[in-house]
């Protein structure tokens, strides 16, 4: 069975510092995709970054980078230079299914608080 | 946030009533996914539809829940005879489709918050 584990229910970071949000996954499928989403208090789901299982390099998108360690089955999100607006829930998700579609399984989330 | 439109944003129903949640995918997207988020939890997959077809409904409760995505118009998630436990946020996502190696993210709507009195 495939699953996503986020072991940090809550994290806090000082503004302008970097923070790492952990995510481990479990799958026997060699082909998979890993996503991170941000959910602010307003409730919408905002796509942040994607890593494919065959990608050779770690994904980066602006201040977001993904520390992909395939052998350890981890896909941690690194946010550099934290801003107050980064305070939100963060969800790691994995695409499952070999039928060519993007059904996602989500972790329980990590609530990040950025302090001034 | 990527153009997936969900309405209503908030929906209040009394126990036993019906709830209808609508989702219009992004332009050019023919794949729709519904997820449910209970308070303080992650999203849970419910159903995946393409136009006029249900592809995967493995996450849908067997009773009272149904979904459709007609040839014309939005996708509808329908909950009959609602109960308190149906209170949740319901998210719709769409994608263009693609292969398992596709990096196309699902684009989510803003969700419908369903409250059952």
Interface residues (C-beta under 8 A of the other chain):
Chain A: X4 X31 X32 X33 X35 X37 X43 X44 X45 X46 X47 X50 X52 X54 X91 X93 X95 X97 X98 X99 X100 X101 X102 X103 X104 X105 X106 X107 X108 X109
Chain B: X1 X2 X31 X33 X35 X41 X42 X43 X44 X45 X48 X55 X56 X89 X91 X93 X95 X97 X98 X99 X100 X101 X102 X103 X104 X105 X106 X107 X108 X109 X110 X111 X113
